[in-house]
Amino acid sequence: MSETLLSASARSSISLHKLGVFCGLAAAVWLGSAEAPTKLVNSGYSPFIISMGMVMGAFAARWTVPTLLKGTGFLLTDLRSKPHLIVWALLAGMLWAVANTLSIFAVRNVGLAVAFPLWNTNSLVGLFWGWLLFNELRGSGVKGWAKVLGGATAIVGGAAILAFATAHQSGTPGRATMGIVAALGAGVLYGTMYIPYRKAYISGMNPLSFVTIFTFGELGTVFVLGAFAYGGVSSLAGELHRARPMLFWPFLGGFCWVIGDLFQNFAAKYIGIGRGIPLSNTNQLWGLAWGALAFGELSVLSTSARILVLAGSAIMIAGAVSIGVAPPPALELANWEYAMNRECDRYDLNREQVDAVVKGDDPLAGQRYKRRWWEVVVVCLAVGVFVWLALGTRSQRIQVNISWMIVLMLATLVPLAVCGTMLWRRTRFS
């Protein structure tokens, strides 16, 4: 039997739940590291420009990575079979763009180490939508509900502690308040963004196809926001030109964010948004590490404030872990299947094929697709933009601990290799 005909379960013995957990944790590392360039907002650059730079990097990554992994032939075939999901992918991109801009405002006002846990309350929002719309947690039993509700309470409590510590330590209370509001607003939008994610994956769409369309929604929305903020396209172009010496860094952050987002998408697919998103929200550990170790953010706080920040982060992480380690029992899985069948009936999808995709055994994944000449062009253009931006980059006026920055950068490569290999062996990135 050829390898292309082997089922996903035959290729690897790892369960989908374990795979989803590993994907959520790998997403945390990359999503946390990707936010480090937003510190440049404290060098005097507008949050809109930082966000625009990140989205341009994300746009390049959302075309390059799927093209390298699966090829445009697979992506187009997958999209043609589920055209109704294109609008949902665009909507998700629009929500992300607004949330990302708010998160950068939050970083400017309250710092990376504190803003991260506040906008990670999106796990509560995602948990609610997963229960309401996709039957997640229904049938999970008293024990499952206790873990989830206990985790949700911990997340809210940790966020409250962090907000209290920040508001009382800032020399400009109004600025801190606006930062907290921006971070919490970002959390609501990020959490709502997961509705299209879950809808796509219980309908059998591949995460690589989803993010390819997602990027048009995010790029278009950020462009509109930037043009509105600066009074026109020409003014926005002028600001981008003036920011040319630092654009490489948010561009790189956006590229890295997409890698984390891909892992997050696979987590949402295999263990649901109620479990996968809290796991990926342990990215606050990496946000805290970058903020404290690389940028020295916590050095300006008093000892009591640092203890509050660390305690709040630990409580939120414990809550996310409590939710993430509650595997769905058989009755809940049956309710997931009901939600999948509902989508199949609504859009006239093939139930057997969708069920196979949901279980990591996409029939399209084993087929060979002819590589096209334009795929080489896509990759070369992405590399070319990186080189062009890097050549024009100048040192920014921001204090960075280079040793810790290198350590943190190297640490991001480990989960990429481990989890990427697991995904390939178990699902062929399906």
N, C-alpha and C positions, 0 to 999 in steps of 0.2 A: 504494500500500500504506500502510495507516495505521501510525502509530508504534507502536501497541500490538502490531502483528503482526511488527515487526522483530525479528530474532534479536539476542541479546546481542552477537555478534561484529560484526553490521552496525552496531550503535549506537556501538561504540568499537573501535579496533584494538588497544588495550592487552592484553597477554597476562595470563592469570590469575596467572602467577607474579609478574609485576611488580606487579599489583594487590595480591596477597597481601603482598608485601614492603612496599609503601607503607602498607598497613593495619597491619602489624606495627609500623612506625616511628611511625605516628600514634597507635597504642595506647600506645606507650612514653611519648609526651609527656603524654597525658591521665592514664595510670595513675600516672606519676611526680608530676604536679601534684596529683592527688587525695589523695595521702598526706600532703601538707603539714599539713592540719589535725590530724593525729595528734600533732603537737608539743604540742598542748594538754594531753596527758597529763602533761607536765612542769609544768603549772600546778596539779597536785594532783588532777586528775580521774581516776577509775578507768578502766583500759583497757576494761572492760565497757561503761561509759557512752559512751566515745568510739566503740566499735564499734557500740553500739546506735544512736547518732546517725547514723553512716555508713550503716548498713543501712536506716534510715528514709529517708534521702535516696536510697539506691539503689532502694528500693521505689517511691518516687515517680517516679524516672527510668525504671525498667523498665516502667512502665505508660504514662508520658507520651510518651517518645520513639518507641516503636513505634506508638503510637496516632496521633501526628502524621505519621509517615512513611508508614504503610501502612493504618491504620484497623483497627478491631476486626473488621470483616467478613473481611479477609484473614487476620488472626491466627487467628480461630476456624476458618476453612476449613482452614488449614494444620494446626492442632492436631487437628482431627477426622480428618484423613487419616493421622495418625501417632500415635494415642493411646498406643502402647506407650512412646514417648519421654518422656512426661510424668514418669514416675517417675525417669527418668535426669536430667532437668532439676532435679527436686527434690533428688536426691542431690548433684548438683553444687553447688547452693545451700547445702546443709548443710556440705559440705566447705569451701566458701569462708568461711562464717561462722566456723568454728573457726579456720581459717588466718588470717583477718583479725584475730581477737582475739589470737592468738599474735603476730602482727606488731606489734600495738600495744604489747604487753608488751616486745617487742624494742626498739621505739623508745624506750620509757621507760628501759630499762637501758643501751643502748649507742648511742643516737642514730640519727637518720634516715639520715645519710650512710653509716653503717656497716651498719645493719640491712638496708638495701635490697639490697646485693649478696649478703648471706648468704641471704636467703630467695629470691633469684633463682636459687638452685641448682635451683629447680623445673624449669628447662629440661632438666637431666639426667634428672629423673624423667619428665617428659613425653616426652623423647626415647626412653627405655626403653619406655614404654607404647606409643608410636607404632610402634616396631619390633616389639614382641611381639604386639600385638593388631590392628594395622591395616596391616601389611606396609610401613610406611614404611622407607626406606633399603634394602629388599631389592631387589637388582638395580641398585643405584646405582653399582657398580663400585669399583675401588680408589681412584680419585681422590675420589669422593664420600665413601667411608668415611674416607679420610684427613682430609678437611676436617671431618667430623663428629666423629671421635675426637679430632683435634687441638683442636677447639673445646671439646669436653667436658673434656679435660685442662686447658685454659686456665681454664675456669670453676671447676673444683675447686681449681686452684692459686691463683687469685685470691681465692677464698673463704678458703682457708687463710691467706693473707697478711693479709687483713683481720681475721680472727679473732685472729691473733697480735698484730697492732698494737693491737687493742682490749683484749685481756686484759691486756697489759703496761702499758697507759696508764691503766687505770681505778684509782681509789683504793679501790674496793671490788670485789676480784676475784670474789667470789661473785655479786655483782650482774651483772657483765659476763658471767660464765659462763652465768647464767640467761638473759640477753639473747641470747647466741649460740645456746643450745639452742632458745629460743623461735623465733628467726629461721629456724634450720635445720628445725625441726618444721613451721613454716609453709610452707617450701619443699616439703617432702614432700607436704603436703596440697594445696597449690596445684598441684603437678605431677600428682597423682592426679586432681584435679578435671577435668583435660583429657580423661580417658577418655570421660565422657558428652558432652563437646563434640564430639569426633571421631566418636563413634558416631552422634550426631544428624545430623551434616552429611554423612556418607557414606550416610545413609538419606534424605536429601532434605529435612530440616527447615530452615526459614528461621531464621537467627540471631535475628531480632527476636521470633519466636515462642518460641524456646528461652529467651531471657532473661526473657520475661514470666512463664514458669512458674518459672524459676530463683529469682526473688525470694521466692516463698513459702517455699522451703526455707531460704534465708538468714535471712529475718525470723523464722521460727518457731524456728530453732536458736539465734539470738542471744537471743531472748526467753527460751528455756529456760535458756541459760547464765547470763543475767543474774539470772533469778529464783532459780536455784540458788545463785549466788554471794552474793546478798543475803538469802537466807532467806525468799523468798516474793515474790509479785507486788506486794503492797502496799509492801514495802520498796523494791523496784525502782522502782515508780512515784514513791515519795518521793525517791529519788536522781535520777531524771530531772527531777523538779520543781526540785530544788536546782541541777541543772546547766542549767536553762533559760537563763541568761544567755550560755552559750557554745554551745548546741546548734546554732545556725545554721551554725557552721563545719564540724563533722563532717557535718552534713546536706548542705552544699554539696559537701564532699569526696566523699560517697557518690554524689551526683548526677553529678559529674564523672567518678568512677570508672566509672560505667556507660557513659559515652561511650567511654572507653578500652577497656572490656571489649567493647563492640560491635565496635570495630575489631579487637580481638584475636580475637573470634569469627570475623569474616570472614577474618582471616589464617589461622586454624586450618582454616577450610573450604577455602580455595583453595591453600594450600601445605603443609598438614599441621601437626600439633603439634610435630613434630621440628624444623621450620624456623621456623614462625610464632612459637612461644613464645620461643625465644632472641632473635628480633628485638624482640618486645615487651618483653623483659627488659632492653633498653637503657634502660628507664625508670630504671635506676640512675643514668644521667647526670642525669636531672631530679631524682631524689632527692638526689643529691650537690649539684646546683646550688641546690636549695631549702635543704638543710641548711647548706651552706657560705656561700652568698650572702645568703639571706634571714634565716637564723637564727644564722649565725656559729658553727656547731658546731665547725669545724676549728680555731678560734682557741684552744681550750683544750688542744690537743694539741701536743706538741713537733714540731720540724721533721722529725725522722726519722720520727715516727709519721704525720705528714701525707703524707710521701713514700710510706710504705708503703700508706696508704689510697688515694692516687691511683694508685699502681702496681698495686695489687690490682684497683681498678676498671677500669683500662685493660686489664689482662690478661683480665678477665672479659668486657669488651666485645669485645675482639678475638676471643675464643672464640665469642661469640654471633654475630659477623659472619661468622666462618669457616663456621659452620653455616648461617646464613641465606642466604649467597650460593651455596650448592650446589644448583642447580635439579635436580629429579628427571628422570633420563633416561627414555627410552621404556620400558625394561624395568621400572623402578620404577613408572611410571604404570600399567603393565599389572597389577602386583601391587596397586596401589591399587584398580583396577577389580575385581579378584578379591575384595577385602575388601568392596567395595560390593555385588557380586552375592551374596555370602554373607549380608549383611544383608537384601537383597531376598528371598532364598529363605527365610530364617528367619522373616520377618514378612509374607510374601506381599505384597510391594510391587511396583508397576509399574516394571520395570527401565528402560524408555525414559524415563519421567517422572523417575525419580530421577536417571538419567544426565544429563538436561537440567538439572536443578536443580544438580547437582554442578558442571556446567560454566558456571554463571551464567546459565542461560537458563530460568528457572522459568516454566512455562506460566501459573501463577497471577499472576505479577508484572505481566503485560500487561493483565490484566482490571481492569475498573473496579468498585469496591465502593462501595455506597451508604454515605455517612457517617451515623452515628447521633447522636442528641441527647446520649447519655451520654458521647460522646467529648469534647464541650465541657465537660461536668461534670468529667471526669477531669483535663483540662488546668487548669481553673479551680481545682480543689482543690489541685493541685500548686503553682500560683502562690500561692494563698492561704496554704498552709503556709509557703512561703518568706517571704512578707510578715510573717506572724504571728511567725515565729522572728526575723526581722531586727529587728522593732520591740522585741523584748525583749532584744536582744543588748547586752551591756556589754563594755567593753574588758578584755582579759585581761592578766594580768601575765606577759608574755612579750616578749622583745626581738625586734623584727622590723625589718629594713631595708626601709622602705616603697618606696623607689625600685626596688630589685631585685625586690621582690614584684610591682610593677606591670609591670616588664619581662617577668618570667617568665609572668605571667598573659596578657599580650598575645601572647607567643610561642606559647601553646597554641592560639590561634585560627587560625593559619596552616595547620597540618596538618588541622584540622577542615574548613576550607573546601576545601582542595586534595583531600584524600582523599575527603571526602563527595561532591564533584563527580564524581570518578573512579568511585566506586561506583555513583552514579546513572546515569551515562552507559553504563557497561559492563554492569551487572546489574539496574538498577532496585531496588537493595537486596534482591536475591534470594539 
